[in-house]
Every structure is written in structure tokens, then in C-alpha cells.
Amino acid sequence: MKIVYFSWVRERVGRPGEEVELPEGVATVQDLIGWLSARGEGYADAFANRGVVRAALDRRHVPPDSPLAGAREVAFFPPMTGG
Amino acid sequence: MTPVLSVQREDFDVAAELDALAVSAGDVGAVASFVGLCRSEGGRLAGLELEHYPGMAEAEIERVVAEAASRFDLLGATVIHRFGLLQPGERIVLVATAAGHRGAALEATTFIMDFLKTRAPFWKREHLQGGGLGPWVEASTTDALAERRWE
């Protein structure tokens, strides 16, 4: 699965994106955040405040309990500040 | 109605875009618009850098405009959002709508702007006067509340 990061989530993680092989038991966006957070300090820092970071699956906003099955690209980013 | 939607680095010509909306259909009686500009915040900022999620930014703008078209009687809509480093005074975004009467055009323009703020994947970062990077701009609760009033 492809993961992409934006804004300060990208900076804290330290890369714009990556390909990952999802381990057993990682079924939802929330599971993925938990798994990523355990991968290192940058990831832990990026997802430290669980309520803040937003997610999109295949370029649509989704809530944290959304299943990952069938999605090709997941994105993590802070609340948007465009306009 | 086929909206004109663009996510681009380049500036845009407001008058030309409004003229295009006005002539797009003979029944247009009102064109309303909003132009968002980069502020200096009292001289503190050298500019704002806008990062976006290519692909999703366009898709999300399209979804917001489609929702506006289903709520209001629109004859046309144009949304242009820029990315990259912008200096104070530069245009960031144009939202314009055309309708038979002013009510639909004015309301639809506000609706699109309110939802773009909270749903379109763009993030602003401050560049400080005198050099150096400032913080990422924080999302405002006013924007979240502005979206909720349409529920």
C-alpha cells in the first residue's frame, strides 16, 4: 500500500511517502496509525495527537475507523488551511 | 453546468474569468465572486507557501462545487486555487458563480468557499520577513463553524 504525507505530518515523518506491506491485524486507518507510530520517533511525533491528523483513502476524506481493504493510497495530513 | 476548475501555480485574470461566466449562458442575471489574497500580517510575513495534495485537491474542489450545484440554481461556476510561494497581495483563490438571480450566486459562492477551507487539501506555511521559515498556519475554528452553518 502507498502512504503519502503532507505538511507537518510529512516533516515529522521525514519523507513525503512510502510503500508498505501491511502486517496482519492492521485493518483500519486507526490500526495503521498505531502501527506507524511504533516505527520510530518521527512517526510517533507526527501522530502524537490522535484527534488532529486527518486521513484520506484513494483521495477521499475518511474517518479513523475506515477499513483499508481495497484502498491503493492512504494519505495523512493536518487540518486543511487553504482558501 | 460544466464548472471551470483549476489548481495551478500561475496567477489568474479575475476580469476574464468573470466575463467568461457572464457569457456562458444567456439566462445569467448575476455573477458573484470571492478572491482570497495573501496577507502580510502587518508586515510580519514575506509570503505564504501553499502545499497541496495533487489529485485530491482537484477531486475535492469538484465534489464541493457539485454539492453547491445540487443546492443552488447555478448556471456556472469557476474555482481556481493556486499553490507555491505567494507574496503579500498576490491572489490565492478565486470562487465565482453565475445564476439567474443574486441570491443563488452569492450564497453558492459563500458555500463553496466555506467548504473549500475545511475540505480541500491545501496547507499554508509562513515565510517570515527578513528570511526564515515560520510555522504552518493552524486551522481556524471560525472556518469549521462557517462550514457547520450549512448543515
gemmi code that builds the backbone of each chain (N, CA, C; Angstrom):
import gemmi

chains = {
    "A": [
        ("MET", (0.837, -1.189, 0.000), (0.000, 0.000, 0.000), (0.877, 1.246, 0.000)),
        ("LYS", (0.433, 2.260, -0.743), (1.194, 3.510, -0.804), (0.682, 4.469, 0.278)),
        ("ILE", (1.621, 5.062, 1.016), (1.241, 6.063, 2.018), (1.884, 7.391, 1.623)),
        ("VAL", (1.126, 8.476, 1.676), (1.681, 9.807, 1.417), (1.379, 10.711, 2.607)),
        ("TYR", (2.315, 11.640, 2.849), (2.202, 12.548, 3.998), (2.304, 13.984, 3.512)),
        ("PHE", (1.602, 14.887, 4.182), (1.649, 16.298, 3.795), (1.867, 17.209, 5.003)),
        ("SER", (2.386, 18.419, 4.681), (2.574, 19.491, 5.657), (3.428, 18.991, 6.833)),
        ("TRP", (3.068, 19.341, 8.069), (3.953, 18.959, 9.185), (3.929, 17.461, 9.482)),
        ("VAL", (2.956, 16.743, 9.001), (2.998, 15.280, 9.157), (4.171, 14.739, 8.323)),
        ("ARG", (4.301, 15.254, 7.085), (5.416, 14.868, 6.207), (6.762, 15.223, 6.850)),
        ("GLU", (6.844, 16.429, 7.423), (8.112, 16.855, 8.033), (8.494, 15.992, 9.230)),
        ("ARG", (7.492, 15.660, 10.050), (7.803, 14.866, 11.247), (8.172, 13.424, 10.883)),
        ("VAL", (7.452, 12.865, 9.929), (7.756, 11.505, 9.481), (9.118, 11.485, 8.771)),
        ("GLY", (9.440, 12.596, 8.075), (10.750, 12.717, 7.444), (10.802, 12.251, 6.006)),
        ("ARG", (9.620, 12.021, 5.407), (9.573, 11.613, 3.989), (8.191, 11.938, 3.431)),
        ("PRO", (8.122, 12.165, 2.106), (6.822, 12.503, 1.512), (5.901, 11.309, 1.322)),
        ("GLY", (6.492, 10.106, 1.292), (5.650, 8.926, 1.111), (6.468, 7.671, 1.137)),
        ("GLU", (5.780, 6.537, 1.117), (6.469, 5.240, 1.133), (5.498, 4.121, 0.753)),
        ("GLU", (6.071, 2.990, 0.355), (5.283, 1.777, 0.101), (5.425, 0.886, 1.318)),
        ("VAL", (4.330, 0.386, 1.840), (4.430, -0.530, 2.981), (3.641, -1.803, 2.719)),
        ("GLU", (4.128, -2.860, 3.324), (3.435, -4.153, 3.323), (2.674, -4.206, 4.642)),
        ("LEU", (1.345, -4.202, 4.570), (0.569, -4.156, 5.815), (0.685, -5.473, 6.573)),
        ("PRO", (1.041, -5.406, 7.870), (1.104, -6.640, 8.660), (-0.298, -7.121, 9.038)),
        ("GLU", (-0.381, -8.366, 9.461), (-1.641, -8.952, 9.946), (-2.189, -8.078, 11.071)),
        ("GLY", (-3.483, -7.901, 11.083), (-4.082, -7.178, 12.200), (-4.235, -5.684, 11.974)),
        ("VAL", (-3.616, -5.174, 10.890), (-3.789, -3.751, 10.565), (-4.907, -3.648, 9.529)),
        ("ALA", (-6.118, -3.375, 10.009), (-7.295, -3.440, 9.139), (-7.932, -2.075, 8.866)),
        ("THR", (-7.717, -1.123, 9.771), (-8.361, 0.189, 9.619), (-7.314, 1.306, 9.611)),
        ("VAL", (-7.773, 2.504, 9.279), (-6.904, 3.690, 9.309), (-6.303, 3.858, 10.704)),
        ("GLN", (-7.148, 3.665, 11.722), (-6.684, 3.798, 13.110), (-5.617, 2.750, 13.441)),
        ("ASP", (-5.797, 1.527, 12.951), (-4.784, 0.469, 13.159), (-3.459, 0.880, 12.522)),
        ("LEU", (-3.558, 1.441, 11.315), (-2.349, 1.828, 10.582), (-1.599, 2.932, 11.332)),
        ("ILE", (-2.351, 3.879, 11.886), (-1.727, 4.957, 12.665), (-0.991, 4.368, 13.867)),
        ("GLY", (-1.620, 3.402, 14.519), (-0.993, 2.753, 15.670), (0.296, 2.034, 15.283)),
        ("TRP", (0.234, 1.317, 14.148), (1.403, 0.560, 13.669), (2.529, 1.512, 13.253)),
        ("LEU", (2.177, 2.575, 12.525), (3.187, 3.549, 12.093), (3.838, 4.239, 13.304)),
        ("SER", (3.021, 4.567, 14.286), (3.527, 5.291, 15.471), (4.622, 4.516, 16.194)),
        ("ALA", (4.588, 3.195, 16.053), (5.585, 2.365, 16.730), (6.869, 2.201, 15.914)),
        ("ARG", (6.910, 2.829, 14.711), (8.066, 2.623, 13.831), (9.236, 3.565, 14.118)),
        ("GLY", (9.024, 4.580, 14.945), (10.127, 5.492, 15.235), (9.626, 6.795, 15.824)),
        ("GLU", (10.590, 7.579, 16.268), (10.270, 8.819, 16.976), (9.511, 9.809, 16.095)),
        ("GLY", (9.951, 9.944, 14.819), (9.296, 10.874, 13.890), (7.832, 10.522, 13.691)),
        ("TYR", (7.572, 9.225, 13.492), (6.189, 8.771, 13.307), (5.372, 9.015, 14.577)),
        ("ALA", (5.963, 8.676, 15.710), (5.262, 8.840, 16.986), (4.896, 10.310, 17.193)),
        ("ASP", (5.838, 11.178, 16.827), (5.635, 12.617, 16.969), (4.520, 13.095, 16.023)),
        ("ALA", (4.544, 12.590, 14.788), (3.543, 13.007, 13.794), (2.129, 12.644, 14.237)),
        ("PHE", (1.994, 11.473, 14.861), (0.654, 11.001, 15.228), (0.374, 11.133, 16.717)),
        ("ALA", (1.194, 11.930, 17.421), (1.083, 12.024, 18.882), (-0.329, 12.416, 19.324)),
        ("ASN", (-0.905, 13.381, 18.617), (-2.254, 13.800, 18.982), (-3.251, 13.172, 18.000)),
        ("ARG", (-3.802, 12.037, 18.405), (-4.621, 11.213, 17.509), (-5.812, 11.955, 16.908)),
        ("GLY", (-6.330, 12.919, 17.632), (-7.509, 13.612, 17.135), (-7.219, 14.623, 16.040)),
        ("VAL", (-5.939, 14.984, 15.849), (-5.607, 16.091, 14.949), (-5.386, 15.641, 13.509)),
        ("VAL", (-4.595, 14.582, 13.315), (-4.225, 14.173, 11.955), (-5.425, 13.589, 11.215)),
        ("ARG", (-5.611, 14.046, 9.960), (-6.717, 13.580, 9.120), (-6.218, 12.528, 8.140)),
        ("ALA", (-7.143, 11.737, 7.618), (-6.760, 10.694, 6.671), (-7.635, 10.745, 5.428)),
        ("ALA", (-7.061, 10.293, 4.319), (-7.829, 10.109, 3.083), (-7.468, 8.745, 2.509)),
        ("LEU", (-8.464, 8.062, 1.948), (-8.230, 6.802, 1.231), (-8.566, 7.047, -0.225)),
        ("ASP", (-7.588, 6.754, -1.087), (-7.772, 6.993, -2.523), (-8.380, 8.372, -2.792)),
        ("ARG", (-7.833, 9.376, -2.072), (-8.137, 10.790, -2.307), (-9.535, 11.222, -1.899)),
        ("ARG", (-10.088, 10.513, -0.892), (-11.338, 10.939, -0.270), (-11.145, 10.971, 1.232)),
        ("HIS", (-11.688, 12.015, 1.881), (-11.616, 12.080, 3.339), (-12.325, 10.874, 3.956)),
        ("VAL", (-11.702, 10.299, 4.997), (-12.339, 9.179, 5.699), (-12.147, 9.324, 7.207)),
        ("PRO", (-13.084, 8.762, 8.007), (-12.902, 8.735, 9.464), (-11.918, 7.632, 9.860)),
        ("PRO", (-11.384, 7.695, 11.099), (-10.330, 6.761, 11.532), (-10.738, 5.286, 11.529)),
        ("ASP", (-12.030, 4.989, 11.668), (-12.422, 3.574, 11.737), (-12.638, 2.945, 10.352)),
        ("SER", (-12.273, 3.669, 9.282), (-12.484, 3.147, 7.930), (-11.571, 1.962, 7.629)),
        ("PRO", (-12.111, 0.903, 7.003), (-11.264, -0.240, 6.629), (-10.320, 0.112, 5.478)),
        ("LEU", (-9.120, -0.464, 5.525), (-8.109, -0.183, 4.495), (-8.274, -1.092, 3.279)),
        ("ALA", (-9.036, -2.181, 3.449), (-9.153, -3.191, 2.390), (-9.597, -2.557, 1.067)),
        ("GLY", (-8.846, -2.842, 0.007), (-9.210, -2.365, -1.321), (-8.616, -1.014, -1.678)),
        ("ALA", (-8.123, -0.261, -0.691), (-7.555, 1.062, -0.980), (-6.122, 0.920, -1.501)),
        ("ARG", (-5.764, 1.781, -2.454), (-4.408, 1.747, -3.001), (-3.506, 2.786, -2.339)),
        ("GLU", (-4.121, 3.934, -1.963), (-3.308, 5.028, -1.425), (-3.967, 5.609, -0.181)),
        ("VAL", (-3.188, 5.696, 0.889), (-3.686, 6.350, 2.099), (-2.844, 7.600, 2.329)),
        ("ALA", (-3.496, 8.690, 2.729), (-2.789, 9.947, 2.978), (-3.052, 10.404, 4.403)),
        ("PHE", (-2.021, 10.988, 5.028), (-2.161, 11.577, 6.361), (-1.727, 13.032, 6.303)),
        ("PHE", (-2.511, 13.903, 6.924), (-2.213, 15.345, 6.871), (-2.927, 16.083, 7.997)),
        ("PRO", (-2.463, 17.296, 8.314), (-3.136, 18.103, 9.339), (-4.440, 18.694, 8.788)),
        ("PRO", (-5.260, 19.294, 9.662), (-6.440, 20.011, 9.173), (-6.034, 21.023, 8.104)),
        ("MET", (-6.888, 21.206, 7.122), (-6.539, 21.995, 5.949), (-6.623, 23.495, 6.203)),
        ("THR", (-5.737, 24.236, 5.528), (-5.686, 25.688, 5.726), (-5.586, 26.427, 4.398)),
        ("GLY", (-6.295, 25.921, 3.383), (-6.269, 26.598, 2.084), (-7.265, 27.752, 2.034)),
        ("GLY", (-7.526, 28.173, 0.821), (-8.515, 29.223, 0.604), (-7.974, 30.614, 0.810)),
    ],
    "B": [
        ("MET", (-24.510, 22.291, -16.236), (-23.447, 23.238, -15.886), (-22.098, 22.521, -15.832)),
        ("THR", (-21.129, 22.977, -16.601), (-19.772, 22.421, -16.533), (-18.866, 23.453, -15.869)),
        ("PRO", (-18.473, 23.200, -14.621), (-17.651, 24.204, -13.934), (-16.229, 24.288, -14.503)),
        ("VAL", (-15.591, 25.425, -14.300), (-14.177, 25.611, -14.643), (-13.396, 25.466, -13.342)),
        ("LEU", (-12.575, 24.424, -13.244), (-11.837, 24.161, -12.011), (-10.359, 24.046, -12.318)),
        ("SER", (-9.526, 24.689, -11.500), (-8.088, 24.601, -11.745), (-7.291, 24.742, -10.458)),
        ("VAL", (-6.270, 23.910, -10.318), (-5.275, 24.032, -9.253), (-3.974, 24.320, -9.970)),
        ("GLN", (-3.393, 25.483, -9.740), (-2.271, 25.920, -10.572), (-1.302, 26.810, -9.810)),
        ("ARG", (-0.077, 26.885, -10.329), (0.936, 27.749, -9.736), (0.743, 29.206, -10.207)),
        ("GLU", (0.320, 29.372, -11.453), (0.231, 30.692, -12.076), (-0.944, 31.511, -11.525)),
        ("ASP", (-0.810, 32.815, -11.672), (-1.876, 33.758, -11.328), (-3.022, 33.593, -12.337)),
        ("PHE", (-4.154, 34.243, -12.038), (-5.299, 34.195, -12.945), (-5.840, 35.601, -13.145)),
        ("ASP", (-6.623, 35.776, -14.221), (-7.180, 37.077, -14.584), (-8.644, 37.109, -14.134)),
        ("VAL", (-8.908, 37.826, -13.037), (-10.248, 37.816, -12.432), (-11.296, 38.325, -13.426)),
        ("ALA", (-10.997, 39.451, -14.083), (-11.983, 40.047, -15.002), (-12.322, 39.092, -16.139)),
        ("ALA", (-11.296, 38.436, -16.684), (-11.526, 37.500, -17.793), (-12.373, 36.319, -17.328)),
        ("GLU", (-12.106, 35.829, -16.109), (-12.868, 34.685, -15.587), (-14.333, 35.074, -15.354)),
        ("LEU", (-14.555, 36.273, -14.809), (-15.938, 36.716, -14.551), (-16.679, 36.956, -15.863)),
        ("ASP", (-15.991, 37.536, -16.834), (-16.606, 37.751, -18.148), (-17.017, 36.421, -18.771)),
        ("ALA", (-16.145, 35.429, -18.650), (-16.427, 34.113, -19.240), (-17.673, 33.503, -18.602)),
        ("LEU", (-17.821, 33.686, -17.282), (-19.009, 33.169, -16.583), (-20.270, 33.889, -17.049)),
        ("ALA", (-20.150, 35.203, -17.228), (-21.303, 36.032, -17.578), (-21.860, 35.682, -18.951)),
        ("VAL", (-20.989, 35.273, -19.867), (-21.458, 34.996, -21.225), (-21.700, 33.503, -21.471)),
        ("SER", (-21.493, 32.682, -20.410), (-21.584, 31.241, -20.617), (-23.018, 30.782, -20.883)),
        ("ALA", (-23.987, 31.589, -20.496), (-25.387, 31.230, -20.763), (-26.200, 32.515, -20.805)),
        ("GLY", (-27.182, 32.595, -21.681), (-27.962, 33.816, -21.835), (-28.868, 34.133, -20.663)),
        ("ASP", (-29.094, 33.145, -19.782), (-30.008, 33.363, -18.670), (-29.328, 33.890, -17.414)),
        ("VAL", (-27.997, 34.122, -17.494), (-27.269, 34.603, -16.317), (-27.700, 36.029, -15.991)),
        ("GLY", (-28.169, 36.228, -14.747), (-28.530, 37.569, -14.291), (-27.624, 38.056, -13.186)),
        ("ALA", (-26.776, 37.142, -12.668), (-25.912, 37.511, -11.541), (-24.627, 36.691, -11.562)),
        ("VAL", (-23.516, 37.377, -11.371), (-22.230, 36.697, -11.173), (-21.685, 37.201, -9.841)),
        ("ALA", (-21.419, 36.275, -8.907), (-20.842, 36.650, -7.612), (-19.464, 36.030, -7.511)),
        ("SER", (-18.559, 36.711, -6.797), (-17.198, 36.184, -6.716), (-16.539, 36.482, -5.387)),
        ("PHE", (-15.548, 35.661, -5.071), (-14.688, 35.878, -3.911), (-13.248, 35.688, -4.372)),
        ("VAL", (-12.377, 36.629, -3.992), (-10.949, 36.485, -4.284), (-10.202, 36.512, -2.955)),
        ("GLY", (-9.449, 35.470, -2.658), (-8.643, 35.413, -1.442), (-7.216, 35.829, -1.759)),
        ("LEU", (-6.648, 36.699, -0.900), (-5.303, 37.226, -1.119), (-4.364, 36.828, 0.014)),
        ("CYS", (-3.082, 36.834, -0.284), (-2.049, 36.585, 0.719), (-1.845, 37.870, 1.533)),
        ("ARG", (-1.963, 37.756, 2.866), (-1.763, 38.918, 3.755), (-0.311, 38.983, 4.235)),
        ("SER", (0.134, 40.214, 4.596), (1.479, 40.350, 5.170), (1.444, 40.208, 6.689)),
        ("GLU", (0.241, 40.172, 7.253), (0.052, 40.143, 8.720), (0.825, 41.288, 9.361)),
        ("GLY", (0.538, 42.493, 8.904), (1.154, 43.697, 9.472), (2.637, 43.804, 9.169)),
        ("GLY", (3.074, 43.262, 8.030), (4.482, 43.359, 7.642), (5.342, 42.223, 8.173)),
        ("ARG", (4.739, 41.314, 8.925), (5.496, 40.204, 9.535), (5.920, 39.154, 8.514)),
        ("LEU", (5.091, 38.974, 7.459), (5.345, 37.885, 6.515), (5.941, 38.343, 5.180)),
        ("ALA", (6.892, 37.541, 4.691), (7.420, 37.741, 3.341), (6.525, 37.023, 2.336)),
        ("GLY", (5.747, 36.067, 2.827), (4.839, 35.345, 1.949), (4.279, 34.096, 2.602)),
        ("LEU", (3.493, 33.391, 1.819), (2.927, 32.117, 2.262), (3.257, 31.065, 1.225)),
        ("GLU", (3.663, 29.892, 1.703), (3.874, 28.775, 0.797), (2.660, 27.858, 0.904)),
        ("LEU", (2.070, 27.554, -0.247), (0.908, 26.662, -0.245), (1.285, 25.304, -0.781)),
        ("GLU", (1.166, 24.295, 0.097), (1.376, 22.904, -0.310), (-0.004, 22.308, -0.607)),
        ("HIS", (-0.076, 21.387, -1.561), (-1.351, 20.728, -1.820), (-1.139, 19.255, -2.123)),
        ("TYR", (-2.228, 18.527, -2.109), (-2.219, 17.087, -2.408), (-2.701, 16.961, -3.850)),
        ("PRO", (-1.757, 16.821, -4.804), (-2.148, 16.758, -6.213), (-3.122, 15.598, -6.449)),
        ("GLY", (-4.121, 15.833, -7.213), (-5.116, 14.790, -7.462), (-6.297, 14.928, -6.520)),
        ("MET", (-6.012, 14.911, -5.213), (-7.129, 15.049, -4.266), (-7.626, 16.489, -4.210)),
        ("ALA", (-6.728, 17.461, -4.339), (-7.166, 18.870, -4.295), (-8.207, 19.116, -5.387)),
        ("GLU", (-7.903, 18.672, -6.599), (-8.835, 18.844, -7.724), (-10.138, 18.088, -7.465)),
        ("ALA", (-10.004, 16.832, -6.982), (-11.185, 15.991, -6.758), (-12.100, 16.592, -5.692)),
        ("GLU", (-11.487, 17.127, -4.636), (-12.277, 17.672, -3.528), (-12.981, 18.964, -3.950)),
        ("ILE", (-12.292, 19.800, -4.721), (-12.923, 21.026, -5.236), (-14.105, 20.641, -6.117)),
        ("GLU", (-13.931, 19.625, -6.932), (-15.004, 19.168, -7.812), (-16.215, 18.688, -6.997)),
        ("ARG", (-15.948, 17.967, -5.907), (-17.050, 17.474, -5.064), (-17.785, 18.632, -4.390)),
        ("VAL", (-17.038, 19.634, -3.915), (-17.666, 20.789, -3.253), (-18.531, 21.568, -4.256)),
        ("VAL", (-18.026, 21.760, -5.463), (-18.781, 22.501, -6.480), (-20.029, 21.713, -6.905)),
        ("ALA", (-19.894, 20.383, -7.000), (-21.054, 19.550, -7.349), (-22.126, 19.664, -6.269)),
        ("GLU", (-21.706, 19.681, -5.008), (-22.648, 19.832, -3.889), (-23.341, 21.199, -3.967)),
        ("ALA", (-22.569, 22.243, -4.284), (-23.157, 23.592, -4.427), (-24.178, 23.608, -5.556)),
        ("ALA", (-23.846, 22.932, -6.675), (-24.743, 22.917, -7.832), (-26.041, 22.180, -7.522)),
        ("SER", (-25.967, 21.200, -6.583), (-27.185, 20.471, -6.230), (-28.057, 21.268, -5.258)),
        ("ARG", (-27.458, 22.225, -4.546), (-28.206, 23.017, -3.568), (-28.756, 24.314, -4.141)),
        ("PHE", (-28.000, 24.897, -5.078), (-28.371, 26.213, -5.603), (-28.585, 26.122, -7.106)),
        ("ASP", (-29.404, 27.031, -7.609), (-29.733, 27.024, -9.022), (-28.625, 27.745, -9.799)),
        ("LEU", (-27.545, 27.026, -10.073), (-26.377, 27.659, -10.699), (-26.359, 27.450, -12.211)),
        ("LEU", (-25.867, 28.461, -12.908), (-25.685, 28.355, -14.359), (-24.209, 28.235, -14.721)),
        ("GLY", (-23.349, 28.489, -13.749), (-21.914, 28.360, -13.994), (-21.134, 28.499, -12.697)),
        ("ALA", (-19.921, 27.963, -12.676), (-19.056, 28.102, -11.502), (-17.598, 28.019, -11.939)),
        ("THR", (-16.757, 28.824, -11.308), (-15.318, 28.804, -11.569), (-14.583, 28.792, -10.236)),
        ("VAL", (-13.683, 27.825, -10.070), (-12.833, 27.805, -8.880), (-11.389, 27.631, -9.333)),
        ("ILE", (-10.535, 28.568, -8.950), (-9.097, 28.472, -9.244), (-8.347, 28.621, -7.929)),
        ("HIS", (-7.512, 27.658, -7.600), (-6.735, 27.715, -6.353), (-5.262, 27.572, -6.707)),
        ("ARG", (-4.453, 28.505, -6.211), (-3.017, 28.456, -6.521), (-2.238, 27.699, -5.450)),
        ("PHE", (-1.029, 27.240, -5.833), (-0.092, 26.661, -4.880), (1.275, 27.253, -5.137)),
        ("GLY", (2.243, 26.958, -4.258), (3.587, 27.511, -4.399), (3.770, 28.691, -3.465)),
        ("LEU", (4.865, 29.429, -3.649), (5.197, 30.548, -2.763), (4.545, 31.833, -3.281)),
        ("LEU", (3.703, 32.434, -2.445), (2.973, 33.643, -2.837), (3.350, 34.802, -1.922)),
        ("GLN", (3.506, 35.974, -2.520), (3.867, 37.158, -1.741), (2.612, 37.905, -1.300)),
        ("PRO", (2.742, 38.721, -0.229), (1.591, 39.510, 0.218), (0.993, 40.307, -0.943)),
        ("GLY", (-0.312, 40.286, -1.037), (-1.014, 40.977, -2.111), (-1.340, 40.085, -3.284)),
        ("GLU", (-0.651, 38.948, -3.387), (-0.943, 38.036, -4.509), (-2.251, 37.288, -4.266)),
        ("ARG", (-2.916, 36.970, -5.379), (-4.164, 36.211, -5.294), (-3.873, 34.745, -4.981)),
        ("ILE", (-4.697, 34.165, -4.086), (-4.579, 32.744, -3.753), (-5.695, 31.946, -4.409)),
        ("VAL", (-6.914, 32.466, -4.296), (-8.065, 31.676, -4.734), (-9.144, 32.567, -5.354)),
        ("LEU", (-9.803, 32.018, -6.351), (-10.995, 32.656, -6.932), (-12.141, 31.656, -6.881)),
        ("VAL", (-13.261, 32.104, -6.314), (-14.513, 31.338, -6.404), (-15.529, 32.273, -7.034)),
        ("ALA", (-16.137, 31.851, -8.125), (-17.148, 32.688, -8.774), (-18.281, 31.797, -9.255)),
        ("THR", (-19.503, 32.296, -9.135), (-20.655, 31.526, -9.602), (-21.586, 32.423, -10.401)),
        ("ALA", (-22.312, 31.816, -11.310), (-23.293, 32.526, -12.124), (-24.654, 31.886, -11.895)),
        ("ALA", (-25.678, 32.748, -11.805), (-27.036, 32.248, -11.588), (-28.020, 33.227, -12.207)),
        ("GLY", (-29.285, 32.859, -12.173), (-30.307, 33.752, -12.705), (-30.465, 34.989, -11.837)),
        ("HIS", (-30.337, 34.793, -10.524), (-30.549, 35.885, -9.576), (-29.446, 35.921, -8.534)),
        ("ARG", (-29.308, 37.072, -7.858), (-28.156, 37.267, -6.977), (-28.124, 36.328, -5.775)),
        ("GLY", (-29.300, 35.971, -5.248), (-29.328, 35.144, -4.038), (-28.558, 33.849, -4.213)),
        ("ALA", (-28.857, 33.126, -5.267), (-28.199, 31.836, -5.509), (-26.706, 32.022, -5.737)),
        ("ALA", (-26.328, 33.052, -6.496), (-24.906, 33.267, -6.800), (-24.122, 33.632, -5.535)),
        ("LEU", (-24.673, 34.557, -4.737), (-23.971, 34.971, -3.514), (-23.873, 33.823, -2.516)),
        ("GLU", (-24.971, 33.120, -2.324), (-24.968, 32.005, -1.357), (-24.056, 30.874, -1.811)),
        ("ALA", (-24.111, 30.533, -3.086), (-23.286, 29.429, -3.590), (-21.802, 29.767, -3.463)),
        ("THR", (-21.446, 31.021, -3.696), (-20.043, 31.444, -3.573), (-19.572, 31.270, -2.130)),
        ("THR", (-20.392, 31.682, -1.181), (-20.040, 31.529, 0.233), (-19.971, 30.050, 0.611)),
        ("PHE", (-20.931, 29.272, 0.134), (-20.961, 27.833, 0.411), (-19.678, 27.162, -0.080)),
        ("ILE", (-19.313, 27.436, -1.336), (-18.112, 26.803, -1.912), (-16.882, 27.210, -1.113)),
        ("MET", (-16.775, 28.485, -0.775), (-15.611, 28.973, -0.031), (-15.528, 28.312, 1.355)),
        ("ASP", (-16.672, 28.223, 2.049), (-16.687, 27.612, 3.384), (-16.205, 26.163, 3.340)),
        ("PHE", (-16.637, 25.421, 2.319), (-16.253, 24.013, 2.243), (-14.840, 23.816, 1.699)),
        ("LEU", (-14.400, 24.710, 0.823), (-13.005, 24.637, 0.346), (-12.044, 24.771, 1.518)),
        ("LYS", (-12.352, 25.693, 2.414), (-11.475, 25.972, 3.563), (-11.233, 24.727, 4.399)),
        ("THR", (-12.280, 23.942, 4.603), (-12.156, 22.816, 5.527), (-11.965, 21.470, 4.833)),
        ("ARG", (-12.182, 21.402, 3.500), (-12.121, 20.101, 2.818), (-11.048, 19.977, 1.727)),
        ("ALA", (-10.689, 21.090, 1.096), (-9.698, 20.986, 0.015), (-8.297, 20.864, 0.624)),
        ("PRO", (-7.531, 19.834, 0.212), (-6.230, 19.585, 0.853), (-5.134, 20.552, 0.417)),
        ("PHE", (-5.130, 21.706, 1.083), (-4.084, 22.726, 0.927), (-3.614, 23.091, 2.325)),
        ("TRP", (-2.312, 23.401, 2.451), (-1.752, 23.811, 3.739), (-0.824, 24.995, 3.513)),
        ("LYS", (-0.998, 26.026, 4.371), (-0.186, 27.244, 4.253), (0.944, 27.237, 5.272)),
        ("ARG", (2.114, 27.684, 4.801), (3.229, 27.864, 5.717), (3.769, 29.275, 5.598)),
        ("GLU", (4.059, 29.888, 6.752), (4.543, 31.267, 6.758), (6.015, 31.338, 6.350)),
        ("HIS", (6.338, 32.329, 5.513), (7.724, 32.712, 5.256), (7.889, 34.097, 5.860)),
        ("LEU", (8.903, 34.252, 6.732), (8.999, 35.470, 7.523), (9.767, 36.578, 6.814)),
        ("GLN", (9.361, 37.807, 7.095), (10.070, 38.988, 6.605), (11.475, 38.957, 7.204)),
        ("GLY", (12.491, 39.187, 6.376), (13.861, 39.123, 6.889), (14.459, 37.729, 6.770)),
        ("GLY", (13.689, 36.803, 6.199), (14.220, 35.455, 5.956), (13.775, 34.441, 6.991)),
        ("GLY", (13.812, 33.207, 6.601), (13.472, 32.123, 7.522), (12.044, 31.644, 7.376)),
        ("LEU", (11.865, 30.406, 7.804), (10.545, 29.775, 7.741), (9.805, 29.997, 9.037)),
        ("GLY", (8.545, 30.355, 8.930), (7.693, 30.433, 10.113), (6.940, 29.125, 10.263)),
        ("PRO", (5.950, 29.107, 11.149), (5.175, 27.886, 11.373), (4.145, 27.627, 10.280)),
        ("TRP", (3.633, 26.393, 10.258), (2.474, 26.075, 9.443), (1.284, 26.817, 10.039)),
        ("VAL", (0.448, 27.366, 9.191), (-0.744, 28.074, 9.665), (-1.702, 27.057, 10.289)),
        ("GLU", (-2.257, 27.399, 11.447), (-3.189, 26.483, 12.112), (-4.599, 26.679, 11.585)),
        ("ALA", (-5.325, 25.576, 11.492), (-6.717, 25.641, 11.022), (-7.537, 26.454, 12.023)),
        ("SER", (-8.417, 27.295, 11.501), (-9.180, 28.155, 12.395), (-10.524, 27.530, 12.749)),
        ("THR", (-10.927, 27.716, 13.995), (-12.221, 27.171, 14.430), (-13.355, 27.947, 13.763)),
        ("THR", (-13.091, 29.208, 13.402), (-14.094, 30.003, 12.685), (-14.462, 29.316, 11.375)),
        ("ASP", (-13.448, 28.757, 10.685), (-13.700, 28.077, 9.411), (-14.557, 26.826, 9.615)),
        ("ALA", (-14.269, 26.085, 10.687), (-15.046, 24.874, 10.967), (-16.496, 25.243, 11.271)),
        ("LEU", (-16.682, 26.342, 12.011), (-18.041, 26.796, 12.351), (-18.765, 27.300, 11.102)),
        ("ALA", (-18.016, 27.973, 10.217), (-18.622, 28.501, 8.986), (-19.179, 27.362, 8.142)),
        ("GLU", (-18.469, 26.219, 8.139), (-18.942, 25.064, 7.375), (-20.210, 24.495, 7.993)),
        ("ARG", (-20.239, 24.443, 9.335), (-21.355, 23.790, 10.029), (-22.690, 24.494, 9.835)),
        ("ARG", (-22.645, 25.803, 9.554), (-23.937, 26.501, 9.447), (-24.735, 26.071, 8.222)),
        ("TRP", (-24.120, 25.295, 7.315), (-24.850, 24.824, 6.131), (-25.543, 23.490, 6.381)),
        ("GLU", (-25.339, 22.913, 7.573), (-25.903, 21.573, 7.847), (-27.410, 21.641, 8.007)),
    ],
}
model = gemmi.Model(1)
for chain_id, residues in chains.items():
    chain = gemmi.Chain(chain_id)
    for i, (resn, *xyz) in enumerate(residues, 1):
        res = gemmi.Residue()
        res.name, res.seqid = resn, gemmi.SeqId(i, " ")
        for name, pos in zip(("N", "CA", "C"), xyz):
            atom = gemmi.Atom()
            atom.name, atom.element = name, gemmi.Element(name[0])
            atom.pos, atom.b_iso = gemmi.Position(*pos), 0.0
            res.add_atom(atom)
        chain.add_residue(res)
    model.add_chain(chain)
structure = gemmi.Structure()
structure.add_model(model)
structure.setup_entities()
